[in-house]
């Protein structure tokens, strides 16, 4: 019983550390935020950090994976809320982006930033960020297939590029327009794909 009681505060400190790290990393970047700054902001001792994470990179990976889970859950919720129409469910991804772009704390794509700050493909942070992008592609491919796409893999690749482009444009302009433009382009690409001949 004592071990369970002691585990709760430890878990709470880990979650607090992750939340603080996410806020600082998303605002200022992964590399610029030092461990001392992070711990001072979280009001935690250095030992607390290393009780849960072996390094700063390990913490960054955990932050990225947690954010990935949140994004994928938000997308799934938006898709389900779109109803039963397969096409509307696919385009709901871009409606979700519009809401994201209009939020007060939107500061670009945390995953694109991670890929940029850690460009080495073998780096653990790079792999974690790219894994998220692959998860989004997998979701898009499933939705594209359900919407009648004849080449769901190719369409998913195109839609992911639209999403990434919209993320960058929205960050640069502070506008939700990139989401609307990307949505219209996605609808057009879907219709073109449905009229195309299937690949052999």
Secondary structure as the mmCIF struct_conf table of DSSP 4:
data_model
#
loop_
_struct_conf.conf_type_id
_struct_conf.id
_struct_conf.beg_label_comp_id
_struct_conf.beg_label_asym_id
_struct_conf.beg_label_seq_id
_struct_conf.end_label_comp_id
_struct_conf.end_label_asym_id
_struct_conf.end_label_seq_id
HELX_RH_AL_P HELX_RH_AL_P1 UNK A 2 UNK A 28
TURN_TY1_P TURN_TY1_P1 UNK A 30 UNK A 32
BEND BEND1 UNK A 33 UNK A 33
HELX_RH_AL_P HELX_RH_AL_P2 UNK A 35 UNK A 42
TURN_TY1_P TURN_TY1_P2 UNK A 43 UNK A 43
HELX_RH_AL_P HELX_RH_AL_P3 UNK A 46 UNK A 52
BEND BEND2 UNK A 54 UNK A 55
HELX_RH_AL_P HELX_RH_AL_P4 UNK A 56 UNK A 81
TURN_TY1_P TURN_TY1_P3 UNK A 82 UNK A 82
BEND BEND3 UNK A 84 UNK A 84
HELX_RH_AL_P HELX_RH_AL_P5 UNK A 86 UNK A 102
BEND BEND4 UNK A 103 UNK A 103
TURN_TY1_P TURN_TY1_P4 UNK A 104 UNK A 105
BEND BEND5 UNK A 108 UNK A 108
HELX_RH_AL_P HELX_RH_AL_P6 UNK A 110 UNK A 117
TURN_TY1_P TURN_TY1_P5 UNK A 118 UNK A 118
TURN_TY1_P TURN_TY1_P6 UNK A 121 UNK A 122
BEND BEND6 UNK A 123 UNK A 123
HELX_RH_AL_P HELX_RH_AL_P7 UNK A 124 UNK A 146
TURN_TY1_P TURN_TY1_P7 UNK A 147 UNK A 148
BEND BEND7 UNK A 150 UNK A 151
HELX_RH_AL_P HELX_RH_AL_P8 UNK A 152 UNK A 173
BEND BEND8 UNK A 176 UNK A 176
HELX_RH_AL_P HELX_RH_AL_P9 UNK A 177 UNK A 195
BEND BEND9 UNK A 196 UNK A 196
HELX_LH_PP_P HELX_LH_PP_P1 UNK A 197 UNK A 199
#
